[in-house]
Amino acid sequence: MAVLAWLLIPLVAAVAAGLWGSWANRTRRVRSDGPELDGYARFREAMEKKSHSGAPGA
């Protein structure tokens, strides 16, 4: 009986890992990159404004 328990532990772990893997790779709702790209554009504009103001002490 003990041998059967030691054989079932890895089997149960493998099944659990397979279920978790399929759950982790499930299809999620697709979201566009619009808000992220808008935020990045604002960030770039702010950085360009700061870099064109001139270096202090130069």
C-alpha positions in Angstrom: 0.0 0.0 0.0 2.9 2.4 0.8 4.3 1.8 -2.7 1.0 2.7 -4.3 0.9 6.0 -2.3 4.4 6.9 -3.4 3.4 6.3 -7.0 0.2 8.2 -6.7 1.8 11.4 -5.3 3.7 12.2 -8.5 0.7 11.3 -10.6 -1.6 13.6 -8.7 1.1 16.4 -8.8 1.4 15.9 -12.6 -2.4 16.1 -13.1 -2.5 19.2 -10.9 0.3 20.8 -12.8 -1.5 20.1 -16.1 -4.7 21.6 -14.8 -2.9 24.7 -13.5 -1.1 25.1 -16.8 -4.3 24.9 -18.9 -5.9 27.4 -16.5 -2.9 29.8 -16.7 -3.0 29.7 -20.6 -6.7 30.2 -20.9 -8.0 32.7 -23.3 -8.5 36.0 -21.7 -10.5 39.0 -22.8 -8.5 40.8 -25.4 -7.6 44.4 -24.5 -6.3 46.9 -26.9 -3.0 48.8 -26.4 -4.7 52.2 -26.8 -4.5 53.4 -23.2 -0.9 52.2 -22.8 0.2 53.8 -26.0 -1.5 57.1 -25.1 0.3 57.1 -21.8 3.6 56.4 -23.5 3.1 59.2 -25.9 2.4 61.6 -23.0 5.6 60.4 -21.3 7.7 60.9 -24.4 6.3 64.4 -24.9 7.2 65.3 -21.3 10.7 63.9 -21.6 11.2 65.9 -24.9 10.1 69.1 -23.2 12.6 68.6 -20.3 15.5 67.6 -22.6 15.1 70.7 -24.8 15.2 73.2 -21.9 19.0 73.0 -21.8 21.4 71.6 -19.4 21.9 73.5 -16.1 25.4 75.1 -15.8 26.2 74.7 -19.5 
